[in-house]
Amino acid sequence: MSTSSENDGADMASRLEAAMATTARVLRTVGADHIEIVTLTRGRICLQPVDLNQGEQIARALGCDFPLDHRMFVPGHTLWTGLVEGLEIQVRSALRQVVAR
């Protein structure tokens, strides 16, 4: 007889396995050689490109089109977010230069 905690553990393992499979597909899409760091949780994949100047291009290829500019960090950077297969995707990029209109 399985207990509730065993079922919860199995569910968490299943969610992590699904996140790992999604991460593998994401890396095939953008080219794993372009990614320096991958951070993975059951609900989120964070990518840092080898070249932060390619971050926006990588993010857009994955459908991440919500930028958050971090200007107070040194160096500043932009974090692009979106959803892929139900997981939040975050891609770090060089700080974008927003043109004021």
Secondary structure as the mmCIF struct_conf table of DSSP 4:
data_model
#
loop_
_struct_conf.conf_type_id
_struct_conf.id
_struct_conf.beg_label_comp_id
_struct_conf.beg_label_asym_id
_struct_conf.beg_label_seq_id
_struct_conf.end_label_comp_id
_struct_conf.end_label_asym_id
_struct_conf.end_label_seq_id
HELX_RH_AL_P HELX_RH_AL_P1 SER A 4 VAL A 30
HELX_RH_3T_P HELX_RH_3T_P1 ALA A 32 HIS A 34
STRN STRN1 ILE A 35 LEU A 40
BEND BEND1 ARG A 42 GLY A 43
STRN STRN2 ARG A 44 PRO A 49
BEND BEND2 VAL A 50 ASP A 51
HELX_RH_3T_P HELX_RH_3T_P2 LEU A 52 GLN A 54
HELX_RH_AL_P HELX_RH_AL_P2 GLY A 55 ALA A 61
TURN_TY1_P TURN_TY1_P1 LEU A 62 GLY A 63
STRN STRN3 PHE A 66 HIS A 70
BEND BEND3 MET A 72 PRO A 75
STRN STRN4 HIS A 77 VAL A 84
TURN_TY1_P TURN_TY1_P2 GLU A 85 GLY A 86
STRN STRN5 LEU A 87 ALA A 94
HELX_LH_PP_P HELX_LH_PP_P1 LEU A 95 ARG A 96
HELX_LH_PP_P HELX_LH_PP_P2 VAL A 98 ALA A 100
#
